[in-house]
Every structure is written in structure tokens, then in C-alpha cells.
């Protein structure tokens, strides 16, 4: 019994080996209507041909399609060295929407039939590509930002965008931004590259084909062509030095706050922002500025760091320059002015970004120590005097309270006299007490009345004497005679 597989092969081979069968070349498409980015899968089938199918020229398809081989099979040769059957599979990706007439393909004496294919815009994904630059006529070495916008109706896809390549320009990938659904309901992906032309003349930047997988369509692989960007590169003026930037430069500076001691290190910080900035160029500029000073400030080697803030425009760099310096003299010393030249490509003029130098207050540390010691001594002395004065006030207040209490508690004229004479260092007599206190007329009258009541023939009214004495003492400022030394 003949196996089923061999029987099938024999039946398929019978028409091909029949006498009089001529060579044929068939182009069999999976579909003739598709969207831009979808593959047009073709199966090339050759029968009874002496030509090798893999030597078939596909140059006629290149203007409208990108050709990709997916499967190769040499087929079967007969006894007469003629290929009985050959098969090959291709994938064609249209370069643009439209209706295309695939020309007949010729393999020796076998010619295929023409094929009409309709390629629609990518409606299923709602895809749109836009490649733009911010300057279409740059100078040689002038940085240009290339932006590719990819807009879609949804975000369920995976996208791979190879960067442009050219031997006539330096190309650097900057960053990628993803903008979720915006006001118009579309999603946007933005890719940025920095382009630096190296030669004068026309420059074409052709982006490689975009590779995409649409997950809404079971991850169908899509390949789409991107736009070609054309630049007209101009020559740099001959008088322009190589170190001059060809893009605007902004500079900010700061100096360590406060005053500084002589010989104490301080820091001068610069922040430069622009497109055409390089570490070597900035280092040479700083060295030229610091070498031209008068020597009052000694500058040390700068430290340059490239920052990556997210709030700067694409293509611009931020360099942080830290310049340590040491003051060699005292007074108000001036940091040198900074002037960074750059070429304005819009007006064709040479301009500069300027940062005026700041003042640094430098003091002598020894003199400051002496001043601080003197100030501390004066403050200590003032504090001591304040304590003494405060003690005197407290003492006077305490004695006044005691005196008023004793006067209020006295029940006789002699008790009132003892209350006055019991003050610290008071004279033994009322007359001496008046002289020591420097009493005014009111207090003198009150003490005189008290003295008459104590030593006269009439004792007097104690309540009236007490009231008169308290009124006079209220308006009198007590004095404390110096204590008598014990002999």
C-alpha cells in the first residue's frame, strides 16, 4: 500500500511533469487591500523554469515598497536540470498610501501577471507622523533639534523608533516624551534628537522605518515610513573663532554668602545654559577669566558638572561650574566680570552673555577676634553694672516696704522715730536722719512734728503723725548712707 503522503506528492507532480507544460511565474497575494503599515504578503510560485527564483530582480518594487524576505524554498529540480517547482514568500510595506500597480516580474522566460494593490491611510490606529526641525538653514556646527511626533487614537501599542543616521552630521538622542490623552482625545509620543551638521550644503536626514505592534489587533507587526528631513547647511563666517558657541547662552552666578576671613576658601558658582556648550570650551573660558586677575583673589581649578534638569528645553544643556578661591587681602574684593561670546545665527552678529562680577567682603580674622573680645568685655561690664543697679533698685524697694510696714505698725511717737532710725547706716538722731536723707520741706515738717511729739511736753496725735509721715515718705526717694566701718 502506497503511503498517503507519497501519493499526494505524485498527484501534485503529475501536471508539472506533463509533456508540453510551459514555465509559469505566479504572484499570489494574501490580500490586495490593506492599510499603510500592514504587510502585503506575497507568495511567488515558479513552475518548469530554468531560472533561479532567488535571482529574481525586485528592483521594480523598491520605489513604492520596502521588500522583506520571510521564507525561501528552493523547490525540486527534474532530470533535465529544470526547476519543476520553486516557492518564495515576501512581505512588502508600502511607502505611502495610494493605489499601486505591481509590474510583472520576469524569471527567464516566465512572466507574472500585474497586480493592483490598494493601500489606505492607517485608520485603524489613527496614526500620524510629523518630523520637524527648529531651523531648516543652520550653520555648520550649529545645533538643531529634530522632533518626531507620533499621534495615535489609543495607547495600546509598542513602538520602536531607530534614530536617524548620517555621515554628514553628529546625531545624539535627547529624550522621549509621552503625552497621554489630550483635549482632542489623541495620544502623542515625541522623540527628540540633536543634529550638528558637519559640512556645508544640503543635508537629508532619513528616519528609519518605525516598527510597531498594535495590541488591539493581536500584536500585528506594523512598519511605517517616516518623513525625510531636509536641511540647507550654511558655512560659518571665516572670522568666527572655533570656541564661539553658535546658540544663545545664559549665565547665572552666585558667591558664597556672608563675609569671608582672609585665607579662608570660598566658592564662586556659575550656571551656564545653552545648546552649544562643551566642557572643554567652558573650562578654557574660565581659565582665561581667572588668570587675568590682580592676585587679590587666588582661584583654584574649577569643577564642571553637567546637570540634567527636566524643565529645560530639549537640546539645551546646563553646566554647573564651581570655582574655589582664596582671598589674599582684606576689604571689598571684586570677582572678575564674566563675558561669554556667542554667535547670533538669526542676525549674523557676534554677541555675548555677561555676568558682572560681585563683591566679596574679606576681614582680618585676628582683628575680628580682638574686636569680639573687646565687645565681650564691654558687654560683661555692662551686664555687671546692670546687675548692680538692679540690686540697688531691689534693695530700695525692699527697704521702703519694711519702712512703710514699721510705720504702719508703730503705736506711739517713739515707735515711729525708731522705725525711721532703724534704716541701714542711719544716724542716731532724727535731725541727723533728715540731713542724711536730704529731705524736702514736706518730710522735714513731718519729722519735726514727730520730734516735738517725742521730746516735747505734748505727746501729739499718733494717727495724724503716722498719716503725715507716710504721705511724706511716699514722695521721697530714700538714700542709703555709706556704712560706717567698725573701729
C-alpha positions in Angstrom: 0.0 0.0 0.0 1.4 3.4 -1.0 1.6 5.9 1.9 -0.8 8.8 1.6 2.0 11.4 1.6 3.8 9.9 -1.3 0.5 9.6 -3.2 -0.2 13.3 -2.7 3.3 14.3 -4.0 2.9 12.1 -7.0 -0.5 13.7 -7.8 0.9 17.2 -7.4 3.9 16.4 -9.6 1.9 14.9 -12.5 0.7 18.3 -14.0 4.2 19.7 -13.8 5.9 16.8 -15.5 3.3 16.5 -18.2 4.7 17.0 -21.7 4.3 20.4 -23.1 3.9 22.2 -19.8 5.4 25.7 -20.1 7.2 27.8 -17.5 4.9 29.9 -15.2 5.5 32.5 -12.5 2.6 33.2 -10.2 2.4 36.1 -7.7 -0.2 35.2 -5.1 -1.2 37.9 -2.5 -3.0 37.3 0.7 -5.0 40.4 0.1 -4.9 43.4 -2.2 -6.5 45.9 0.2 -4.6 47.0 3.3 -3.6 49.9 5.4 -0.3 51.7 5.5 2.0 49.9 7.8 0.4 46.5 7.3 2.5 43.9 5.4 1.5 42.8 1.9 2.4 39.1 2.0 3.2 37.6 -1.4 3.9 34.0 -2.4 6.0 33.7 -5.6 5.4 30.3 -7.2 7.5 29.3 -10.2 6.9 26.1 -12.3 9.0 24.5 -15.0 11.5 27.4 -15.1 15.2 27.2 -15.8 15.8 30.4 -13.8 16.6 30.5 -10.1 13.8 32.2 -8.3 16.2 33.7 -5.8 17.9 35.5 -8.5 14.7 37.3 -9.4 15.1 41.1 -9.6 12.7 43.0 -7.3 14.1 46.5 -8.2 10.9 47.5 -9.8 9.1 47.2 -6.4 11.6 49.4 -4.5 10.2 52.8 -5.4 6.8 52.0 -3.8 7.5 49.3 -1.3 10.1 48.1 1.1 10.8 44.4 0.4 11.4 41.9 3.1 12.2 38.2 2.6 10.3 35.9 5.0 10.8 32.4 3.6 12.9 30.8 0.9 12.5 27.3 -0.5 14.5 26.1 -3.5 11.9 23.6 -4.6 12.5 20.5 -6.8 14.6 20.0 -9.9 13.8 17.5 -12.6 16.2 15.2 -14.6 16.8 17.9 -17.2 18.0 20.4 -14.5 14.8 22.4 -14.9 13.2 23.6 -11.7 9.9 21.8 -11.5 8.7 23.9 -8.6 10.1 26.9 -6.7 8.4 28.9 -4.0 9.4 32.1 -2.1 7.5 34.4 0.3 7.9 38.1 0.6 6.5 40.9 2.7 6.0 44.3 1.1 5.5 47.5 3.1 4.1 50.4 1.2 6.0 53.7 1.4 2.8 55.8 1.2 -1.0 55.4 0.8 -2.5 55.0 -2.7 -3.2 52.5 -5.5 -0.2 50.7 -6.8 0.2 48.6 -9.9 2.8 46.0 -9.2 4.7 45.5 -12.5 5.1 42.0 -14.0 8.1 40.1 -12.6 10.3 38.2 -15.1 12.2 35.0 -14.4 14.0 33.9 -17.6 11.1 33.1 -19.9 8.4 33.2 -17.2 6.5 36.4 -16.6 3.9 37.1 -13.9 0.7 38.9 -14.2 0.5 42.6 -13.0 -1.1 43.1 -9.6 -3.2 46.1 -8.3 -2.9 46.9 -4.6 -4.9 49.5 -2.7 -3.1 51.0 0.4 -5.3 53.1 2.7 -4.1 55.5 5.4 -3.7 53.9 8.9 -7.3 54.4 10.0 -7.4 51.5 12.5 -4.7 53.0 14.6 -5.3 56.6 13.6 -1.6 57.1 13.2 0.1 60.3 12.1 3.8 61.1 11.9 5.3 64.6 11.8 9.0 65.2 11.7 10.1 68.8 12.1 13.3 70.8 13.0 13.5 74.2 14.7 15.9 75.5 12.0 16.0 74.5 8.4 19.0 76.5 7.4 21.6 76.0 10.2 25.3 76.9 10.1 28.0 74.2 10.2 28.3 73.1 13.9 25.1 74.8 14.8 22.9 72.5 17.0 19.5 71.7 15.5 16.7 69.9 17.3 14.8 67.2 15.3 11.4 66.3 16.7 9.3 63.4 15.6 5.7 63.4 16.7 3.7 60.2 16.7 0.0 60.6 17.2 -2.5 57.8 17.7 -6.1 57.2 18.8 -5.1 54.8 21.6 -2.1 53.9 23.7 -2.2 50.1 23.4 0.8 49.6 21.2 4.5 49.2 21.4 6.7 51.4 19.2 10.4 51.2 18.3 11.9 54.2 16.5 15.5 53.9 15.4 17.3 57.2 15.3 18.5 58.8 12.1 22.0 58.1 10.8 24.2 60.2 8.6 27.9 60.6 8.0 27.4 64.3 7.4 26.2 65.1 10.9 26.6 64.3 14.5 23.4 62.9 15.9 22.5 62.4 19.5 19.3 61.1 21.0 17.9 63.5 23.6 14.8 62.2 25.2 11.3 60.8 24.7 8.1 62.4 26.0 4.8 60.6 26.3 1.7 62.7 26.4 -1.4 60.9 27.5 -4.9 61.7 26.1 -5.1 65.4 25.3 -8.0 67.7 24.6 -8.6 66.2 21.1 -8.6 62.7 22.5 -5.3 61.6 20.9 -2.1 60.2 22.3 1.2 61.7 21.4 4.8 60.4 21.6 7.6 62.8 21.0 11.2 61.9 20.2 14.0 64.4 20.2 17.4 64.3 18.5 20.2 66.8 18.5 21.7 67.3 15.0 25.0 69.0 14.5 25.8 69.4 10.7 29.5 68.8 9.9 29.6 70.0 6.3 28.2 72.8 4.2 25.5 72.1 1.6 22.2 70.1 1.5 21.7 67.5 4.2 19.0 64.8 4.1 18.1 63.1 7.3 16.0 60.0 6.6 14.5 58.4 9.6 14.4 54.5 9.6 11.1 52.8 9.3 9.0 52.7 12.5 8.3 49.3 13.9 5.0 49.0 15.8 2.9 46.2 17.4 -0.8 47.0 17.8 -2.1 45.1 20.8 -5.7 45.8 19.7 -5.1 43.7 16.7 -3.4 40.8 18.4 0.0 42.4 18.2 0.1 42.7 14.4 3.6 43.9 13.4 3.5 47.2 11.5 6.2 49.0 9.7 5.7 52.6 8.6 7.9 55.0 6.8 8.9 58.3 8.4 9.4 61.6 6.7 12.7 62.8 5.3 14.0 66.0 6.8 15.9 68.4 4.5 18.4 70.9 5.8 20.3 73.6 3.9 23.6 73.9 5.9 25.4 77.2 5.6 29.1 77.9 6.0 30.3 79.5 9.2 31.8 83.0 8.7 35.6 82.8 8.4 36.2 85.4 11.2 34.4 83.4 13.8 36.6 81.5 16.3 36.1 77.8 16.8 35.4 78.2 20.5 32.4 80.6 20.0 29.1 79.0 20.6 26.5 79.1 17.7 23.5 79.2 20.0 22.3 81.6 22.8 24.0 81.2 26.2 22.5 82.3 29.5 24.7 82.6 32.6 23.9 82.9 36.3 26.4 83.3 39.1 26.5 83.2 42.9 29.2 83.7 45.6 29.4 82.1 49.0 27.1 84.4 51.2 28.4 86.5 54.0 31.9 87.9 54.7 35.0 85.7 54.5 38.2 85.6 56.5 41.5 86.2 54.9 43.0 82.9 53.7 39.7 81.1 54.1 38.4 79.3 50.9 35.2 80.5 49.3 33.2 79.3 46.3 32.2 81.1 43.1 29.4 79.2 41.3 28.3 79.6 37.7 25.4 78.0 35.8 25.6 78.1 32.0 22.6 77.1 29.9 22.6 76.7 26.1 22.8 74.3 23.3 26.3 74.7 22.0 28.1 74.2 25.3 31.0 71.8 25.9 33.1 71.1 29.0 36.4 71.9 27.2 35.1 75.2 25.9 33.8 76.3 29.3 37.0 75.2 31.1 39.1 77.3 28.7 36.9 80.3 29.1 37.0 80.1 32.9 40.8 79.7 32.9 41.2 82.8 30.7 39.0 84.9 33.1 40.6 83.8 36.3 44.2 84.1 35.0 43.7 87.8 34.3 43.0 88.9 37.9 45.2 91.1 40.0 46.1 88.5 42.6 43.9 89.7 45.5 41.9 86.5 44.9 43.6 83.2 44.2 41.5 81.0 42.0 41.8 77.2 42.0 41.0 74.6 39.4 37.3 74.6 38.5 34.9 71.6 38.8 32.5 71.4 35.9 29.4 69.2 36.1 26.7 68.6 33.5 23.2 68.8 35.1 20.1 67.1 33.7 17.1 69.2 34.8 13.7 68.3 33.3 12.4 71.8 32.9 14.9 72.9 30.2 14.0 72.8 26.5 15.2 69.8 24.5 18.7 70.1 23.2 19.9 72.6 25.9 22.5 71.7 28.4 23.1 73.1 31.9 26.7 73.2 33.1 27.4 73.9 36.8 30.9 75.4 37.3 32.3 75.6 40.9 35.4 77.8 41.2 37.1 77.8 44.6 39.1 80.9 45.5 41.1 82.1 48.5 41.2 85.9 49.5 44.8 87.2 49.9 43.9 90.7 51.3 41.2 92.3 53.2 38.4 94.7 52.2 35.9 94.6 49.4 37.4 92.4 46.7 35.8 92.0 43.3 35.2 88.8 41.4 36.1 89.4 37.7 33.3 90.0 35.2 32.3 87.1 33.0 31.7 87.5 29.3 30.7 84.5 27.2 30.7 85.3 23.4 28.2 83.5 21.1 27.2 84.0 17.5 23.6 85.0 16.8 22.7 83.0 13.8 19.5 85.0 13.2 21.1 88.4 12.9 24.6 87.1 11.9 26.3 89.1 14.6 28.6 88.2 17.4 27.2 88.9 20.8 27.9 87.8 24.4 26.2 86.8 27.7 27.6 88.9 30.5 27.6 88.4 34.3 29.0 91.3 36.2 31.4 90.4 39.0 30.3 90.6 42.6 31.9 91.9 45.7 33.5 89.7 48.4 33.9 91.2 51.9 37.1 89.9 53.4 38.1 90.6 57.0 41.3 90.0 59.1 40.5 87.1 61.4 42.9 88.3 64.2 41.4 91.8 64.2 37.9 90.3 64.4 38.9 88.2 67.3 40.2 91.3 69.2 37.1 93.2 68.4 35.0 90.3 69.5 36.9 90.0 72.8 36.6 93.8 73.4 32.9 93.6 72.7 32.5 90.7 75.0 34.3 92.5 77.8 32.2 95.6 77.3 29.1 93.5 77.3 30.2 91.8 80.5 30.9 95.1 82.2 27.6 96.5 81.2 25.9 93.4 82.5 27.7 93.8 85.8 26.7 97.4 86.1 23.1 96.4 85.2 23.1 93.8 87.9 24.4 96.3 90.5 21.8 98.9 89.5 19.1 96.3 89.6 20.3 95.2 93.0 20.1 98.7 94.3 16.6 99.1 93.0 15.5 95.8 94.6 17.2 96.9 97.9 15.5 100.3 97.9 12.1 98.6 97.2 12.6 96.1 100.0 13.7 98.8 102.5 10.8 101.0 101.5 8.4 98.2 102.1 9.9 97.4 105.5 9.9 101.1 106.5 6.2 101.5 105.5 5.3 98.4 107.4 7.0 99.6 110.6 5.5 103.0 110.3 2.1 101.4 109.9 2.6 99.1 112.9 4.0 101.9 115.2 1.7 102.7 118.1 3.5 105.7 119.5 5.6 108.6 118.5 8.7 107.0 119.8 7.9 103.8 117.8 7.6 106.0 114.7 11.0 107.5 115.5 12.6 104.1 115.9 11.1 103.0 112.6 13.0 105.8 110.9 16.2 105.3 112.7 16.4 101.5 112.1 17.3 102.0 108.4 20.7 100.7 107.4 23.5 103.1 108.4 21.1 105.7 109.7 22.3 108.4 112.1 21.2 108.0 115.7 19.1 111.2 115.8 16.1 112.3 113.8 17.9 115.6 112.9 20.8 113.6 111.6 18.5 111.3 109.6 16.9 114.4 107.9 20.4 115.7 106.9 21.4 112.2 105.6 18.2 111.9 103.5 18.3 115.4 102.1 14.6 115.7 102.9 12.3 118.1 101.3 10.0 120.5 103.1 7.2 118.1 103.5 9.3 115.3 105.0 11.1 117.9 107.2 7.8 119.1 108.6 6.6 115.6 109.3 9.9 114.6 111.1 9.9 117.9 113.1 6.3 117.3 114.3 7.4 113.7 115.2 10.4 115.1 117.1 8.3 117.5 119.1 5.9 114.7 120.0 8.7 112.5 121.2 10.6 115.1 123.2 8.1 117.9 123.9 5.6 118.4 126.6 2.6 117.5 124.4 2.6 113.9 123.0 0.5 114.7 119.9 -1.9 112.6 117.8 -0.2 109.3 116.8 -2.6 108.6 113.9 -2.1 112.1 112.4 1.7 111.8 112.8 1.6 108.4 111.1 -0.5 109.6 108.2 1.6 112.7 107.7 4.9 110.7 107.8 3.6 108.0 105.3 2.5 110.7 102.9 5.9 112.4 103.0 7.8 109.1 102.7 5.7 108.1 99.6 7.0 111.0 97.6 10.6 110.8 99.0 13.4 108.8 97.4 15.3 107.1 100.2 19.0 107.4 100.5 21.4 104.8 101.9 24.4 106.4 103.6 27.6 104.5 103.4 28.0 102.0 106.1 30.3 103.1 108.9 33.3 100.9 109.3 33.7 99.2 112.6 36.5 100.7 114.6 
